[in-house]
Amino acid sequence: MITCYVQYEIEPDKLAEFEHYAKLWVPLVKKHGGFHHGYFMPHESANDLALALFSFDSLAKYEEYRADIAQDPECIAAFQYAKDTKCIRRYDRQFLKPFMVPMA
């Protein structure tokens, strides 16, 4: 399994627009074979920081997802929404391998 960790620098005055963008993507990731762990919004922290975590069975499955979303009209519309509203200033993407420690 591979988890994509996305750190967003968002426009603080456009939090509602970013939340709308986030709500668009959760089902789209599932539609294209991933599991979305959710978005994490600013709260008692920097007002321009948001995070997203979503997982795929492998990096190859993530690459398939990237190819698929480039052709999906709903995904293209979601990207365009963020561009039109300018709710995202920039983002960084990292890939992590989950390591779970059993709870005692």
C-alpha positions as CSV (number, residue, x, y, z in Angstrom):
1,M,0.0,0.0,0.0
2,I,1.1,3.6,-0.7
3,T,-0.4,6.7,0.8
4,C,-0.3,10.0,-0.9
5,Y,0.2,12.9,1.5
6,V,-0.7,16.3,0.0
7,Q,0.1,19.5,1.8
8,Y,-1.8,22.5,0.5
9,E,-1.1,26.1,1.0
10,I,-4.6,27.6,0.7
11,E,-6.0,31.0,0.4
12,P,-7.4,31.7,4.0
13,D,-10.2,33.9,2.7
14,K,-11.4,31.0,0.5
15,L,-11.8,28.3,3.0
16,A,-15.4,27.5,1.9
17,E,-14.2,27.2,-1.7
18,F,-11.4,24.8,-0.6
19,E,-13.9,22.7,1.4
20,H,-16.1,22.4,-1.6
21,Y,-13.0,21.3,-3.7
22,A,-12.2,18.7,-1.0
23,K,-15.8,17.4,-1.0
24,L,-15.5,16.9,-4.8
25,W,-12.3,14.8,-4.6
26,V,-13.2,12.3,-1.9
27,P,-15.7,10.3,-4.1
28,L,-13.5,10.8,-7.2
29,V,-10.5,9.1,-5.5
30,K,-12.8,6.2,-4.6
31,K,-14.2,6.1,-8.2
32,H,-10.7,5.7,-9.5
33,G,-9.6,2.9,-7.2
34,G,-8.2,4.7,-4.1
35,F,-9.2,5.1,-0.5
36,H,-9.5,8.7,0.8
37,H,-8.6,9.2,4.4
38,G,-10.0,12.7,4.4
39,Y,-8.9,16.3,4.3
40,F,-7.6,18.1,7.4
41,M,-8.4,21.8,7.6
42,P,-6.8,24.7,9.5
43,H,-7.6,24.6,13.2
44,E,-5.5,26.1,15.9
45,S,-2.6,26.2,13.4
46,A,-1.5,28.1,10.4
47,N,-4.6,29.5,8.6
48,D,-3.3,28.6,5.2
49,L,-2.4,24.9,5.7
50,A,-4.6,21.9,4.7
51,L,-3.7,18.3,4.2
52,A,-5.2,15.3,2.4
53,L,-4.3,11.6,2.7
54,F,-5.4,8.9,0.2
55,S,-4.1,5.4,-0.4
56,F,-3.7,3.0,-3.3
57,D,-2.7,-0.7,-3.3
58,S,0.6,0.2,-5.0
59,L,2.4,3.0,-6.7
60,A,1.4,1.5,-10.1
61,K,-2.3,1.8,-9.1
62,Y,-1.6,5.4,-8.2
63,E,-0.1,6.0,-11.6
64,E,-3.2,4.5,-13.2
65,Y,-5.3,6.8,-11.1
66,R,-3.3,9.8,-12.4
67,A,-3.8,8.8,-16.0
68,D,-7.5,8.2,-15.5
69,I,-8.2,11.5,-13.8
70,A,-6.6,13.4,-16.6
71,Q,-9.4,12.1,-18.8
72,D,-12.4,12.1,-16.4
73,P,-14.7,15.1,-16.9
74,E,-15.6,15.3,-13.2
75,C,-11.9,15.4,-12.2
76,I,-11.1,18.0,-14.9
77,A,-14.0,20.1,-13.6
78,A,-12.7,19.8,-10.0
79,F,-9.3,21.0,-11.1
80,Q,-10.9,23.8,-13.0
81,Y,-12.9,24.8,-9.9
82,A,-9.8,25.2,-7.9
83,K,-8.1,27.2,-10.6
84,D,-11.2,29.5,-11.1
85,T,-11.6,30.2,-7.4
86,K,-7.9,30.4,-6.7
87,C,-8.5,28.7,-3.3
88,I,-5.1,26.8,-3.6
89,R,-1.9,28.7,-3.8
90,R,0.3,25.7,-4.1
91,Y,0.7,22.1,-3.0
92,D,3.3,19.4,-2.4
93,R,2.8,15.7,-2.7
94,Q,4.7,13.0,-0.8
95,F,4.3,9.2,-0.9
96,L,4.4,7.3,2.4
97,K,4.2,3.6,3.3
98,P,1.8,3.1,6.2
99,F,3.3,1.3,9.2
100,M,0.7,0.3,11.8
101,V,1.6,-0.5,15.4
102,P,-0.9,-2.9,17.1
103,M,-2.7,-1.3,20.0
104,A,-2.1,-2.9,23.4
